[in-house]
């Protein structure tokens, strides 16, 4: 599962990664993004344009948006058998740039959040699929879902699922290439390598969506031996 992410790169990193942005373009950064909120996706590597889209895929054929936000993850297992995800997986794959995702450990009645981030670098790209739904009055809504895979040994300490992370440029190009066969995609999809991510505990203020400051990225000291494995 991947139910909370952040996208708050530094201005220097934004200029380096997204040189196509003009001075007048102001990215909306957030340290605490949840399903039903908006964040950026990249739909085409040729222009690398950033599209501010709804997290929680609404299929183009949906009658309404009552289930807005529910399809925020798409399990890769059996994805082609799911009507909601079948066409987007084949034709509308995307990248979801993030600097981290969060998972929680529950101890008794308390939930302690942890931040997973790239061990090297500031941004990583999650594999996503997108679709466009159009309302009865012609208003388009573009939305996306993040693909999940079984967790690697590192992430499995907190959860049995993790986002599908495109770890290198070759994986990104193959994922985004519309000519990539379903067989090749099946061979490509895997859990991230053990050394790709690092993890640390962050403030429980993350548990509340109205909190959205840089403080949420600061490391909190471990308070129980149970967490020492990180």
Wavefront OBJ file of the C-alpha trace (Angstrom):
o trace
v 0.000 0.000 0.000
v 1.084 3.575 -0.588
v -1.288 5.984 1.091
v 0.827 9.029 1.895
v 3.588 10.725 -0.083
v 5.485 13.989 -0.205
v 6.769 16.192 -2.998
v 8.829 19.048 -1.623
v 12.098 19.294 -3.572
v 14.415 22.228 -3.042
v 14.392 25.066 -5.566
v 17.826 23.960 -6.756
v 16.587 20.424 -7.401
v 13.483 21.694 -9.182
v 15.608 23.739 -11.600
v 17.861 20.745 -12.265
v 15.122 18.146 -12.762
v 12.530 20.302 -14.486
v 14.432 22.876 -16.578
v 11.368 23.286 -18.812
v 9.642 25.243 -16.051
v 9.697 28.994 -16.519
v 10.405 31.498 -13.787
v 6.704 32.219 -13.575
v 5.877 28.568 -12.916
v 5.508 27.896 -9.210
v 5.344 24.260 -8.174
v 2.967 23.400 -5.374
v 5.028 21.468 -2.873
v 3.620 19.448 -0.017
v 5.080 17.342 2.783
v 1.838 15.477 3.441
v -0.134 14.336 0.372
v -3.010 11.885 0.736
v -5.488 10.284 -1.677
v -8.164 12.704 -2.943
v -5.549 15.476 -2.999
v -3.561 16.698 -6.000
v 0.070 16.212 -6.898
v 2.181 16.033 -10.053
v 2.576 13.335 -12.667
v 4.575 13.132 -15.905
v 2.636 11.644 -18.815
v 5.207 11.961 -21.591
v 8.998 11.887 -21.462
v 9.306 13.932 -24.655
v 8.161 17.139 -22.996
v 8.345 16.090 -19.310
v 5.453 18.433 -18.554
v 4.184 18.269 -14.994
v 0.430 17.755 -14.696
v -1.275 18.554 -11.396
v -3.715 15.658 -11.031
v -6.062 14.064 -8.539
v -4.647 11.119 -6.600
v -7.266 8.378 -6.881
v -8.013 7.173 -10.387
v -11.506 7.841 -11.751
v -12.049 5.677 -14.844
v -13.225 7.482 -17.975
v -16.422 5.394 -18.021
v -17.469 6.142 -14.414
v -20.966 7.622 -14.008
v -19.826 10.011 -11.262
v -16.967 10.734 -8.877
v -18.579 9.262 -5.755
v -15.649 6.869 -5.398
v -13.141 9.690 -5.791
v -9.898 8.764 -4.013
v -10.625 5.068 -3.547
v -8.474 3.864 -6.440
v -5.281 5.448 -5.153
v -3.320 2.187 -5.485
v -3.323 -0.460 -8.200
v -1.883 -3.871 -7.338
v 0.251 -5.142 -10.209
v -0.972 -8.683 -9.648
v -3.927 -9.202 -11.974
v -4.007 -5.560 -13.053
v -5.057 -6.449 -16.604
v -8.167 -8.187 -15.272
v -9.410 -5.025 -13.519
v -11.685 -2.870 -15.730
v -10.643 0.292 -13.874
v -6.950 -0.222 -14.546
v -6.768 -2.338 -17.728
v -6.708 0.400 -20.377
v -4.599 2.904 -18.392
v -1.994 0.198 -17.740
v -1.754 -0.538 -21.452
v -1.910 3.002 -22.813
v -1.679 5.654 -20.085
v 1.316 4.957 -17.888
v 2.924 7.838 -16.018
v 5.585 8.828 -13.521
v 4.782 10.151 -10.065
v 7.748 12.210 -8.792
v 8.057 12.150 -5.006
v 10.777 12.702 -2.469
v 9.341 10.137 -0.045
v 6.465 7.951 0.988
v 5.315 7.137 4.497
v 4.268 4.032 6.384
v 3.140 3.544 9.952
v 3.973 1.149 12.743
v 1.235 0.547 15.262
v 2.281 -0.086 18.839
v -0.597 -0.674 21.225
v -2.934 2.216 20.405
v -0.301 4.533 18.958
v 0.735 4.931 15.316
v 4.311 5.987 14.590
v 5.003 7.287 11.048
v 8.188 6.523 9.139
v 9.554 8.242 6.085
v 11.030 6.169 3.231
v 13.253 8.194 0.910
v 15.958 7.505 -1.681
v 19.267 6.608 -0.063
v 20.908 8.684 -2.808
v 19.359 11.723 -4.437
v 16.344 13.812 -3.587
v 13.637 12.569 -5.962
v 12.384 9.140 -7.000
v 9.787 8.178 -9.562
v 6.874 5.897 -8.748
v 5.064 4.022 -11.508
v 1.543 5.290 -12.063
v -1.378 5.053 -14.446
v -3.757 7.874 -15.288
v -7.158 8.469 -16.850
v -9.475 11.348 -17.700
v -13.105 11.539 -16.648
v -15.426 14.184 -18.113
v -18.457 15.484 -16.241
v -21.899 15.947 -17.813
v -21.129 19.646 -18.329
v -17.847 18.884 -20.076
v -15.441 19.496 -17.176
v -12.413 17.146 -17.408
v -10.810 15.573 -14.339
v -7.429 13.896 -14.735
v -6.545 11.410 -12.012
v -3.993 8.708 -11.323
v -3.174 5.640 -9.280
v 0.184 4.437 -7.938
v 1.138 0.842 -8.671
v 2.092 -1.366 -5.734
v 4.157 -4.533 -5.499
v 5.013 -6.920 -2.647
v 7.306 -5.166 -0.195
v 11.016 -5.936 -0.176
v 12.591 -7.099 3.086
v 13.347 -3.549 4.187
v 9.848 -2.100 3.741
v 8.158 -5.299 4.936
v 9.198 -4.406 8.480
v 6.300 -1.950 8.348
v 4.008 -3.075 5.522
v 3.574 -5.994 3.142
v 3.140 -3.707 0.090
v 5.190 -0.875 -1.367
v 4.993 1.430 -4.389
v 6.594 0.224 -7.587
v 9.719 2.402 -7.824
v 11.467 3.023 -11.142
v 15.023 2.972 -9.863
v 16.963 4.057 -12.954
v 16.668 5.774 -16.316
v 16.359 2.515 -18.250
v 13.394 1.402 -16.128
v 11.768 4.806 -16.565
v 12.142 4.737 -20.367
v 10.819 1.183 -20.638
v 7.838 1.971 -18.396
v 6.942 5.104 -20.351
v 7.503 3.677 -23.831
v 4.078 3.078 -25.376
v 5.630 0.346 -27.507
v 6.710 -1.762 -24.536
v 4.955 -5.126 -24.609
v 2.934 -6.461 -21.691
v 5.431 -9.324 -21.446
v 8.328 -6.909 -21.061
v 6.427 -4.902 -18.458
v 5.781 -8.075 -16.526
v 9.516 -8.784 -16.463
v 10.308 -5.197 -15.490
v 8.002 -4.922 -12.484
v 9.670 -5.844 -9.229
v 10.198 -4.620 -5.702
v 12.901 -2.007 -5.220
v 16.380 -3.220 -4.325
v 17.183 -3.357 -0.623
v 19.759 -0.569 -0.771
v 17.640 1.916 -2.764
v 15.735 3.310 0.221
v 16.521 4.629 3.643
v 14.030 5.115 6.461
v 13.601 7.011 9.710
v 10.862 7.902 12.154
v 9.116 11.274 11.811
v 6.708 13.297 13.907
v 3.235 11.986 14.692
v 2.020 15.352 13.416
v 2.044 13.588 10.029
v -1.039 11.671 11.169
v -3.110 14.827 10.629
v -3.569 16.102 7.085
v -3.865 19.727 8.141
v -0.173 19.568 9.072
v 2.025 20.328 6.077
v 5.386 21.831 6.968
v 9.053 20.951 6.607
v 8.956 19.741 10.223
v 7.320 16.562 8.941
v 10.581 15.604 7.217
v 12.728 15.950 10.325
v 13.989 12.793 11.947
v 12.577 11.905 15.335
v 14.610 9.913 17.858
v 13.705 6.287 18.318
v 11.914 5.735 21.587
v 11.515 1.946 21.663
v 13.934 -0.900 21.036
v 11.306 -2.190 18.644
v 12.382 0.457 16.125
v 16.109 -0.155 16.402
v 16.096 -2.361 13.309
v 15.909 0.781 11.206
l 1 2 3 4 5 6 7 8 9 10 11 12 13 14 15 16 17 18 19 20 21 22 23 24 25 26 27 28 29 30 31 32 33 34 35 36 37 38 39 40 41 42 43 44 45 46 47 48 49 50 51 52 53 54 55 56 57 58 59 60 61 62 63 64 65 66 67 68 69 70 71 72 73 74 75 76 77 78 79 80 81 82 83 84 85 86 87 88 89 90 91 92 93 94 95 96 97 98 99 100 101 102 103 104 105 106 107 108 109 110 111 112 113 114 115 116 117 118 119 120 121 122 123 124 125 126 127 128 129 130 131 132 133 134 135 136 137 138 139 140 141 142 143 144 145 146 147 148 149 150 151 152 153 154 155 156 157 158 159 160 161 162 163 164 165 166 167 168 169 170 171 172 173 174 175 176 177 178 179 180 181 182 183 184 185 186 187 188 189 190 191 192 193 194 195 196 197 198 199 200 201 202 203 204 205 206 207 208 209 210 211 212 213 214 215 216 217 218 219 220 221 222 223 224 225 226 227 228 229 230
